[in-house]
Amino acid sequence: MQKFKAWISAARLRTLPLSIAGILMGSSLAFEQQAFKQNIFWLAILTTLSFQILSNFANDYGDGVKGTDNNERLGPQRALQSGALTDKELKRGIIINSIIGLILAVALIYEAFGQENFLASLLFFALGILATLAAIKYTVGDTAYGYRGLGDVFVFVFFGLVAVLGSQYLMTNQFYAIQLLPATSIGLLSAAVLNLNNIRDENSDRNSNKFTLVVKHGKKFAKIYHVSLICIAILSLVFYGYFRFENDQWLSLIGCIPLLIHLKKVVNYTNPKDLDPELKKVALSCFAIALIHLLTSIF
């Protein structure tokens, strides 16, 4: 039972709602085109959850073996850091989850394209491989991109562009440039969650040579960057709404209200520990925006 609890802890269930926000938003775009497909939706959800859990295992392992997760870290204690799981156990979990994720990705691709669209199938399979590598290489290895300030880019691309545009394309086989706006909104909010995490962990990251954008450019930059991420995310959604929303769909902007209150707290914070609830607030707001948008598209 203790091991089971350790694996649940390593999976970091609180990160999962944010990971599926892109699928919810992409599915709402498919509904707008009257092309929503339930089987693809659930397979996309399962695939995304698998990749997110893989990323969480890999982050636990990578930061643990590098010594980044230490007593200076302010966030929840990790499985390897606490000794609940060994590095060998986590490495095994990474391998198993990689296989599960790729199997789900293949099933998703086949459900979407069958044997009819080889090029699209090949492209999405390549994206599945890239997603697997991105999940692992964020903190694992000597060339971990999270240690070079590139985590924000990958989060924006995979949580935003790939999740939103990819899931809607799997259902519709179509793409419209205007759909970049909601994809950008989800991607920027996801990057904002990572930025808050990096602000909170600045001291331990600096001492462990983890050169996040916060470590590279300082707190003042991080605050300005964070405000920019949130504001551009909201504006992207507003602009998309102006061109595409029907009356009820404006309700999705309700999820933006906590973000406006949140910005004041981030700008004025003094204790990094105070950012942990703000991190959760942005993640849940992103999830709420996508979920409300989906529900209003359906009903």
Short mmCIF file of the C-alpha atoms (twelve columns), coordinates in Angstrom:
data_MODEL
# 
_entry.id   MODEL 
# 
loop_
_atom_site.group_PDB 
_atom_site.id 
_atom_site.type_symbol 
_atom_site.label_atom_id 
_atom_site.label_alt_id 
_atom_site.label_comp_id 
_atom_site.label_asym_id 
_atom_site.label_seq_id 
_atom_site.Cartn_x 
_atom_site.Cartn_y 
_atom_site.Cartn_z 
_atom_site.pdbx_PDB_model_num 
ATOM 1   C CA . MET A 1   0.000   0.000  0.000   1 
ATOM 2   C CA . GLN A 2   2.888   2.377  0.773   1 
ATOM 3   C CA . LYS A 3   4.377   1.803  -2.691  1 
ATOM 4   C CA . PHE A 4   1.004   2.389  -4.310  1 
ATOM 5   C CA . LYS A 5   0.694   5.701  -2.469  1 
ATOM 6   C CA . ALA A 6   4.219   6.588  -3.564  1 
ATOM 7   C CA . TRP A 7   3.383   5.993  -7.229  1 
ATOM 8   C CA . ILE A 8   0.179   8.044  -6.903  1 
ATOM 9   C CA . SER A 9   2.220   10.830 -5.339  1 
ATOM 10  C CA . ALA A 10  4.833   10.620 -8.129  1 
ATOM 11  C CA . ALA A 11  2.048   10.820 -10.725 1 
ATOM 12  C CA . ARG A 12  1.152   14.246 -9.240  1 
ATOM 13  C CA . LEU A 13  -2.577  14.053 -9.847  1 
ATOM 14  C CA . ARG A 14  -3.023  17.785 -9.334  1 
ATOM 15  C CA . THR A 15  -1.200  18.418 -12.632 1 
ATOM 16  C CA . LEU A 16  -3.607  16.315 -14.686 1 
ATOM 17  C CA . PRO A 17  -6.492  18.812 -15.171 1 
ATOM 18  C CA . LEU A 18  -4.113  21.285 -16.837 1 
ATOM 19  C CA . SER A 19  -2.756  18.564 -19.121 1 
ATOM 20  C CA . ILE A 20  -6.194  17.819 -20.599 1 
ATOM 21  C CA . ALA A 21  -7.267  21.462 -20.982 1 
ATOM 22  C CA . GLY A 22  -5.875  21.476 -24.518 1 
ATOM 23  C CA . ILE A 23  -7.886  18.391 -25.469 1 
ATOM 24  C CA . LEU A 24  -11.060 19.987 -24.073 1 
ATOM 25  C CA . MET A 25  -10.426 23.161 -26.048 1 
ATOM 26  C CA . GLY A 26  -9.585  21.248 -29.239 1 
ATOM 27  C CA . SER A 27  -12.762 19.184 -28.832 1 
ATOM 28  C CA . SER A 28  -14.820 22.364 -28.467 1 
ATOM 29  C CA . LEU A 29  -13.390 23.554 -31.796 1 
ATOM 30  C CA . ALA A 30  -14.459 20.247 -33.350 1 
ATOM 31  C CA . PHE A 31  -17.959 20.760 -31.926 1 
ATOM 32  C CA . GLU A 32  -18.070 24.188 -33.550 1 
ATOM 33  C CA . GLN A 33  -17.401 22.426 -36.862 1 
ATOM 34  C CA . GLN A 34  -19.999 19.748 -36.010 1 
ATOM 35  C CA . ALA A 35  -17.293 17.089 -36.255 1 
ATOM 36  C CA . PHE A 36  -16.812 15.934 -32.654 1 
ATOM 37  C CA . LYS A 37  -15.930 12.231 -32.340 1 
ATOM 38  C CA . GLN A 38  -16.329 10.626 -28.933 1 
ATOM 39  C CA . ASN A 39  -13.888 7.744  -29.428 1 
ATOM 40  C CA . ILE A 40  -11.132 10.127 -30.498 1 
ATOM 41  C CA . PHE A 41  -11.912 12.400 -27.557 1 
ATOM 42  C CA . TRP A 42  -11.461 9.677  -24.937 1 
ATOM 43  C CA . LEU A 43  -8.369  8.217  -26.594 1 
ATOM 44  C CA . ALA A 44  -6.846  11.712 -26.759 1 
ATOM 45  C CA . ILE A 45  -7.592  12.230 -23.061 1 
ATOM 46  C CA . LEU A 46  -5.975  8.905  -22.113 1 
ATOM 47  C CA . THR A 47  -2.939  9.571  -24.317 1 
ATOM 48  C CA . THR A 48  -2.427  13.027 -22.848 1 
ATOM 49  C CA . LEU A 49  -2.784  11.769 -19.275 1 
ATOM 50  C CA . SER A 50  -0.242  9.050  -19.987 1 
ATOM 51  C CA . PHE A 51  2.280   11.564 -21.353 1 
ATOM 52  C CA . GLN A 52  1.701   13.897 -18.386 1 
ATOM 53  C CA . ILE A 53  2.274   11.119 -15.861 1 
ATOM 54  C CA . LEU A 54  5.364   10.093 -17.837 1 
ATOM 55  C CA . SER A 55  6.608   13.676 -17.585 1 
ATOM 56  C CA . ASN A 56  5.959   13.730 -13.840 1 
ATOM 57  C CA . PHE A 57  7.866   10.476 -13.314 1 
ATOM 58  C CA . ALA A 58  10.734  11.765 -15.457 1 
ATOM 59  C CA . ASN A 59  10.844  15.108 -13.609 1 
ATOM 60  C CA . ASP A 60  10.893  13.316 -10.265 1 
ATOM 61  C CA . TYR A 61  13.739  11.111 -11.481 1 
ATOM 62  C CA . GLY A 62  15.734  13.815 -13.298 1 
ATOM 63  C CA . ASP A 63  15.587  16.436 -10.547 1 
ATOM 64  C CA . GLY A 64  16.161  13.750 -7.931  1 
ATOM 65  C CA . VAL A 65  19.358  12.298 -9.367  1 
ATOM 66  C CA . LYS A 66  20.712  15.790 -10.091 1 
ATOM 67  C CA . GLY A 67  20.082  16.884 -6.519  1 
ATOM 68  C CA . THR A 68  17.737  19.710 -7.560  1 
ATOM 69  C CA . ASP A 69  15.043  18.316 -5.279  1 
ATOM 70  C CA . ASN A 70  16.587  19.113 -1.912  1 
ATOM 71  C CA . ASN A 71  15.683  20.749 1.386   1 
ATOM 72  C CA . GLU A 72  15.650  24.201 -0.258  1 
ATOM 73  C CA . ARG A 73  12.778  23.239 -2.545  1 
ATOM 74  C CA . LEU A 74  9.477   24.800 -1.448  1 
ATOM 75  C CA . GLY A 75  7.037   22.623 -3.385  1 
ATOM 76  C CA . PRO A 76  5.622   19.229 -2.391  1 
ATOM 77  C CA . GLN A 77  8.282   16.621 -1.623  1 
ATOM 78  C CA . ARG A 78  9.015   14.278 -4.542  1 
ATOM 79  C CA . ALA A 79  9.073   10.471 -4.415  1 
ATOM 80  C CA . LEU A 80  12.810  10.030 -5.088  1 
ATOM 81  C CA . GLN A 81  13.705  12.953 -2.835  1 
ATOM 82  C CA . SER A 82  11.787  11.408 0.081   1 
ATOM 83  C CA . GLY A 83  13.033  7.869  -0.561  1 
ATOM 84  C CA . ALA A 84  9.519   6.561  -1.216  1 
ATOM 85  C CA . LEU A 85  10.713  5.288  -4.616  1 
ATOM 86  C CA . THR A 86  14.216  4.423  -5.812  1 
ATOM 87  C CA . ASP A 87  15.821  5.706  -8.991  1 
ATOM 88  C CA . LYS A 88  15.579  2.206  -10.504 1 
ATOM 89  C CA . GLU A 89  11.855  2.005  -9.740  1 
ATOM 90  C CA . LEU A 90  11.225  5.411  -11.284 1 
ATOM 91  C CA . LYS A 91  13.283  4.517  -14.353 1 
ATOM 92  C CA . ARG A 92  11.152  1.383  -14.763 1 
ATOM 93  C CA . GLY A 93  8.020   3.494  -14.410 1 
ATOM 94  C CA . ILE A 94  9.289   5.858  -17.121 1 
ATOM 95  C CA . ILE A 95  9.887   2.968  -19.546 1 
ATOM 96  C CA . ILE A 96  6.496   1.363  -18.894 1 
ATOM 97  C CA . ASN A 97  4.672   4.681  -19.210 1 
ATOM 98  C CA . SER A 98  6.503   5.499  -22.452 1 
ATOM 99  C CA . ILE A 99  5.281   2.214  -23.951 1 
ATOM 100 C CA . ILE A 100 1.709   2.791  -22.733 1 
ATOM 101 C CA . GLY A 101 1.699   6.328  -24.106 1 
ATOM 102 C CA . LEU A 102 2.911   5.250  -27.541 1 
ATOM 103 C CA . ILE A 103 0.398   2.374  -27.713 1 
ATOM 104 C CA . LEU A 104 -2.412  4.820  -26.891 1 
ATOM 105 C CA . ALA A 105 -1.047  7.267  -29.476 1 
ATOM 106 C CA . VAL A 106 -1.071  4.577  -32.172 1 
ATOM 107 C CA . ALA A 107 -4.653  3.613  -31.238 1 
ATOM 108 C CA . LEU A 108 -5.665  7.273  -31.388 1 
ATOM 109 C CA . ILE A 109 -4.074  7.768  -34.794 1 
ATOM 110 C CA . TYR A 110 -5.656  4.618  -36.205 1 
ATOM 111 C CA . GLU A 111 -9.070  5.621  -34.861 1 
ATOM 112 C CA . ALA A 112 -8.716  9.026  -36.537 1 
ATOM 113 C CA . PHE A 113 -7.253  8.058  -39.914 1 
ATOM 114 C CA . GLY A 114 -7.509  4.282  -40.295 1 
ATOM 115 C CA . GLN A 115 -5.479  3.199  -43.297 1 
ATOM 116 C CA . GLU A 116 -6.577  6.098  -45.482 1 
ATOM 117 C CA . ASN A 117 -4.254  8.999  -44.639 1 
ATOM 118 C CA . PHE A 118 -0.705  7.723  -44.371 1 
ATOM 119 C CA . LEU A 119 1.001   11.140 -44.290 1 
ATOM 120 C CA . ALA A 120 -1.221  12.455 -41.487 1 
ATOM 121 C CA . SER A 121 -0.724  9.207  -39.556 1 
ATOM 122 C CA . LEU A 122 3.046   9.486  -39.975 1 
ATOM 123 C CA . LEU A 123 3.016   13.121 -38.827 1 
ATOM 124 C CA . PHE A 124 1.015   12.377 -35.696 1 
ATOM 125 C CA . PHE A 125 3.132   9.324  -34.890 1 
ATOM 126 C CA . ALA A 126 6.214   11.565 -35.119 1 
ATOM 127 C CA . LEU A 127 4.485   13.995 -32.747 1 
ATOM 128 C CA . GLY A 128 3.884   11.087 -30.363 1 
ATOM 129 C CA . ILE A 129 7.587   10.230 -30.410 1 
ATOM 130 C CA . LEU A 130 8.495   13.890 -29.864 1 
ATOM 131 C CA . ALA A 131 6.015   14.185 -27.001 1 
ATOM 132 C CA . THR A 132 7.580   11.130 -25.347 1 
ATOM 133 C CA . LEU A 133 11.089  12.525 -25.723 1 
ATOM 134 C CA . ALA A 134 10.001  15.986 -24.564 1 
ATOM 135 C CA . ALA A 135 8.375   14.512 -21.453 1 
ATOM 136 C CA . ILE A 136 11.579  12.675 -20.545 1 
ATOM 137 C CA . LYS A 137 14.232  15.180 -21.606 1 
ATOM 138 C CA . TYR A 138 12.784  18.090 -19.611 1 
ATOM 139 C CA . THR A 139 14.963  17.148 -16.637 1 
ATOM 140 C CA . VAL A 140 16.641  13.832 -17.542 1 
ATOM 141 C CA . GLY A 141 20.173  13.685 -18.936 1 
ATOM 142 C CA . ASP A 142 23.046  16.127 -19.427 1 
ATOM 143 C CA . THR A 143 21.158  17.958 -22.189 1 
ATOM 144 C CA . ALA A 144 17.885  18.398 -20.250 1 
ATOM 145 C CA . TYR A 145 16.204  21.423 -21.833 1 
ATOM 146 C CA . GLY A 146 14.478  22.426 -18.589 1 
ATOM 147 C CA . TYR A 147 17.922  23.251 -17.209 1 
ATOM 148 C CA . ARG A 148 18.603  25.648 -20.086 1 
ATOM 149 C CA . GLY A 149 15.500  27.836 -19.869 1 
ATOM 150 C CA . LEU A 150 13.646  26.127 -22.711 1 
ATOM 151 C CA . GLY A 151 10.854  24.510 -20.697 1 
ATOM 152 C CA . ASP A 152 8.443   27.363 -21.417 1 
ATOM 153 C CA . VAL A 153 8.768   26.860 -25.171 1 
ATOM 154 C CA . PHE A 154 8.051   23.147 -25.000 1 
ATOM 155 C CA . VAL A 155 5.108   23.634 -22.640 1 
ATOM 156 C CA . PHE A 156 3.599   26.232 -24.966 1 
ATOM 157 C CA . VAL A 157 4.036   24.003 -28.013 1 
ATOM 158 C CA . PHE A 158 2.808   20.691 -26.564 1 
ATOM 159 C CA . PHE A 159 0.182   21.879 -24.052 1 
ATOM 160 C CA . GLY A 160 -1.113  24.561 -26.396 1 
ATOM 161 C CA . LEU A 161 -0.515  24.157 -30.119 1 
ATOM 162 C CA . VAL A 162 -0.190  20.376 -30.324 1 
ATOM 163 C CA . ALA A 163 -2.934  19.541 -27.795 1 
ATOM 164 C CA . VAL A 164 -5.540  22.001 -29.097 1 
ATOM 165 C CA . LEU A 165 -4.872  21.974 -32.823 1 
ATOM 166 C CA . GLY A 166 -3.874  18.311 -32.882 1 
ATOM 167 C CA . SER A 167 -7.008  17.054 -31.142 1 
ATOM 168 C CA . GLN A 168 -9.343  19.141 -33.293 1 
ATOM 169 C CA . TYR A 169 -7.543  18.022 -36.473 1 
ATOM 170 C CA . LEU A 170 -7.827  14.360 -35.465 1 
ATOM 171 C CA . MET A 171 -11.601 14.857 -35.387 1 
ATOM 172 C CA . THR A 172 -12.104 17.233 -38.324 1 
ATOM 173 C CA . ASN A 173 -9.143  16.716 -40.705 1 
ATOM 174 C CA . GLN A 174 -9.240  20.496 -41.092 1 
ATOM 175 C CA . PHE A 175 -7.305  23.459 -39.780 1 
ATOM 176 C CA . TYR A 176 -8.157  27.173 -39.725 1 
ATOM 177 C CA . ALA A 177 -5.635  29.869 -38.842 1 
ATOM 178 C CA . ILE A 178 -8.020  31.534 -36.388 1 
ATOM 179 C CA . GLN A 179 -7.845  28.406 -34.223 1 
ATOM 180 C CA . LEU A 180 -4.314  29.461 -33.311 1 
ATOM 181 C CA . LEU A 181 -5.899  31.975 -30.925 1 
ATOM 182 C CA . PRO A 182 -7.470  29.521 -28.430 1 
ATOM 183 C CA . ALA A 183 -4.448  27.243 -28.831 1 
ATOM 184 C CA . THR A 184 -2.204  30.183 -27.948 1 
ATOM 185 C CA . SER A 185 -4.380  30.992 -24.936 1 
ATOM 186 C CA . ILE A 186 -4.090  27.461 -23.492 1 
ATOM 187 C CA . GLY A 187 -0.366  27.306 -24.271 1 
ATOM 188 C CA . LEU A 188 0.412   30.625 -22.571 1 
ATOM 189 C CA . LEU A 189 -1.589  29.757 -19.459 1 
ATOM 190 C CA . SER A 190 0.280   26.451 -19.257 1 
ATOM 191 C CA . ALA A 191 3.591   28.323 -19.578 1 
ATOM 192 C CA . ALA A 192 2.394   30.658 -16.800 1 
ATOM 193 C CA . VAL A 193 1.965   27.658 -14.483 1 
ATOM 194 C CA . LEU A 194 5.543   26.593 -15.206 1 
ATOM 195 C CA . ASN A 195 6.784   30.152 -14.673 1 
ATOM 196 C CA . LEU A 196 5.144   30.302 -11.235 1 
ATOM 197 C CA . ASN A 197 6.728   26.971 -10.360 1 
ATOM 198 C CA . ASN A 198 10.117  28.342 -11.421 1 
ATOM 199 C CA . ILE A 199 9.673   31.579 -9.435  1 
ATOM 200 C CA . ARG A 200 8.815   29.561 -6.346  1 
ATOM 201 C CA . ASP A 201 11.861  27.297 -6.781  1 
ATOM 202 C CA . GLU A 202 14.310  30.003 -7.880  1 
ATOM 203 C CA . ASN A 203 16.793  29.611 -5.028  1 
ATOM 204 C CA . SER A 204 17.011  25.820 -5.141  1 
ATOM 205 C CA . ASP A 205 17.169  25.874 -8.950  1 
ATOM 206 C CA . ARG A 206 20.007  28.423 -8.945  1 
ATOM 207 C CA . ASN A 207 22.012  26.404 -6.430  1 
ATOM 208 C CA . SER A 208 21.486  23.272 -8.551  1 
ATOM 209 C CA . ASN A 209 22.519  24.971 -11.821 1 
ATOM 210 C CA . LYS A 210 19.002  24.715 -13.228 1 
ATOM 211 C CA . PHE A 211 18.946  27.826 -15.420 1 
ATOM 212 C CA . THR A 212 15.261  28.577 -15.810 1 
ATOM 213 C CA . LEU A 213 14.203  31.954 -17.202 1 
ATOM 214 C CA . VAL A 214 13.735  33.174 -13.624 1 
ATOM 215 C CA . VAL A 215 17.273  32.154 -12.671 1 
ATOM 216 C CA . LYS A 216 18.681  33.700 -15.847 1 
ATOM 217 C CA . HIS A 217 16.844  37.030 -15.744 1 
ATOM 218 C CA . GLY A 218 15.653  37.554 -12.169 1 
ATOM 219 C CA . LYS A 219 12.384  38.140 -10.306 1 
ATOM 220 C CA . LYS A 220 11.508  41.475 -11.940 1 
ATOM 221 C CA . PHE A 221 11.674  39.922 -15.393 1 
ATOM 222 C CA . ALA A 222 9.708   36.887 -14.186 1 
ATOM 223 C CA . LYS A 223 6.880   39.084 -12.920 1 
ATOM 224 C CA . ILE A 224 6.662   41.110 -16.142 1 
ATOM 225 C CA . TYR A 225 6.862   37.899 -18.167 1 
ATOM 226 C CA . HIS A 226 4.096   36.335 -16.078 1 
ATOM 227 C CA . VAL A 227 1.756   39.319 -16.459 1 
ATOM 228 C CA . SER A 228 2.407   39.245 -20.223 1 
ATOM 229 C CA . LEU A 229 1.590   35.522 -20.463 1 
ATOM 230 C CA . ILE A 230 -1.719  35.931 -18.625 1 
ATOM 231 C CA . CYS A 231 -2.814  39.098 -20.441 1 
ATOM 232 C CA . ILE A 232 -1.975  37.808 -23.928 1 
ATOM 233 C CA . ALA A 233 -3.742  34.515 -23.121 1 
ATOM 234 C CA . ILE A 234 -6.913  36.385 -22.137 1 
ATOM 235 C CA . LEU A 235 -6.736  38.701 -25.145 1 
ATOM 236 C CA . SER A 236 -6.263  35.743 -27.502 1 
ATOM 237 C CA . LEU A 237 -9.445  34.191 -26.165 1 
ATOM 238 C CA . VAL A 238 -11.330 37.507 -26.402 1 
ATOM 239 C CA . PHE A 239 -10.245 38.037 -30.011 1 
ATOM 240 C CA . TYR A 240 -11.269 34.499 -30.926 1 
ATOM 241 C CA . GLY A 241 -14.601 35.094 -29.207 1 
ATOM 242 C CA . TYR A 242 -15.179 38.303 -31.146 1 
ATOM 243 C CA . PHE A 243 -14.931 36.440 -34.439 1 
ATOM 244 C CA . ARG A 244 -16.384 33.036 -33.514 1 
ATOM 245 C CA . PHE A 245 -18.291 32.901 -30.224 1 
ATOM 246 C CA . GLU A 246 -22.031 32.627 -30.052 1 
ATOM 247 C CA . ASN A 247 -23.837 34.128 -27.034 1 
ATOM 248 C CA . ASP A 248 -23.364 31.293 -24.518 1 
ATOM 249 C CA . GLN A 249 -19.726 30.684 -25.421 1 
ATOM 250 C CA . TRP A 250 -18.701 33.987 -23.840 1 
ATOM 251 C CA . LEU A 251 -19.307 32.226 -20.529 1 
ATOM 252 C CA . SER A 252 -15.876 30.610 -20.882 1 
ATOM 253 C CA . LEU A 253 -14.356 33.991 -20.022 1 
ATOM 254 C CA . ILE A 254 -15.656 33.497 -16.475 1 
ATOM 255 C CA . GLY A 255 -12.554 31.370 -16.000 1 
ATOM 256 C CA . CYS A 256 -10.439 34.479 -16.635 1 
ATOM 257 C CA . ILE A 257 -11.788 36.388 -13.613 1 
ATOM 258 C CA . PRO A 258 -9.608  34.592 -11.023 1 
ATOM 259 C CA . LEU A 259 -6.599  35.285 -13.256 1 
ATOM 260 C CA . LEU A 260 -7.070  39.055 -12.994 1 
ATOM 261 C CA . ILE A 261 -7.155  38.834 -9.190  1 
ATOM 262 C CA . HIS A 262 -4.201  36.455 -9.306  1 
ATOM 263 C CA . LEU A 263 -1.981  38.947 -11.162 1 
ATOM 264 C CA . LYS A 264 -2.051  41.434 -8.286  1 
ATOM 265 C CA . LYS A 265 -0.925  38.737 -5.852  1 
ATOM 266 C CA . VAL A 266 1.965   37.659 -8.073  1 
ATOM 267 C CA . VAL A 267 3.184   41.218 -8.639  1 
ATOM 268 C CA . ASN A 268 3.100   41.954 -4.884  1 
ATOM 269 C CA . TYR A 269 4.304   38.626 -3.450  1 
ATOM 270 C CA . THR A 270 7.180   38.623 -0.959  1 
ATOM 271 C CA . ASN A 271 7.347   34.979 0.164   1 
ATOM 272 C CA . PRO A 272 7.819   32.350 -2.604  1 
ATOM 273 C CA . LYS A 273 5.693   29.926 -0.567  1 
ATOM 274 C CA . ASP A 274 2.703   32.174 -1.265  1 
ATOM 275 C CA . LEU A 275 2.915   31.249 -4.958  1 
ATOM 276 C CA . ASP A 276 1.901   27.609 -4.533  1 
ATOM 277 C CA . PRO A 277 -1.860  28.352 -4.262  1 
ATOM 278 C CA . GLU A 278 -1.493  30.831 -7.140  1 
ATOM 279 C CA . LEU A 279 0.051   28.070 -9.257  1 
ATOM 280 C CA . LYS A 280 -3.028  25.914 -8.634  1 
ATOM 281 C CA . LYS A 281 -5.312  28.866 -9.393  1 
ATOM 282 C CA . VAL A 282 -3.850  29.377 -12.888 1 
ATOM 283 C CA . ALA A 283 -3.957  25.643 -13.660 1 
ATOM 284 C CA . LEU A 284 -7.602  25.323 -12.587 1 
ATOM 285 C CA . SER A 285 -8.575  28.535 -14.408 1 
ATOM 286 C CA . CYS A 286 -7.084  27.162 -17.632 1 
ATOM 287 C CA . PHE A 287 -8.981  23.914 -17.144 1 
ATOM 288 C CA . ALA A 288 -12.215 25.812 -16.358 1 
ATOM 289 C CA . ILE A 289 -11.906 28.002 -19.458 1 
ATOM 290 C CA . ALA A 290 -11.498 24.955 -21.702 1 
ATOM 291 C CA . LEU A 291 -14.240 22.948 -19.977 1 
ATOM 292 C CA . ILE A 292 -16.795 25.773 -20.076 1 
ATOM 293 C CA . HIS A 293 -15.952 26.425 -23.720 1 
ATOM 294 C CA . LEU A 294 -16.539 22.748 -24.492 1 
ATOM 295 C CA . LEU A 295 -19.838 22.609 -22.586 1 
ATOM 296 C CA . THR A 296 -21.184 25.770 -24.228 1 
ATOM 297 C CA . SER A 297 -20.168 24.399 -27.630 1 
ATOM 298 C CA . ILE A 298 -22.149 21.226 -26.910 1 
ATOM 299 C CA . PHE A 299 -25.269 22.799 -25.439 1 
# 
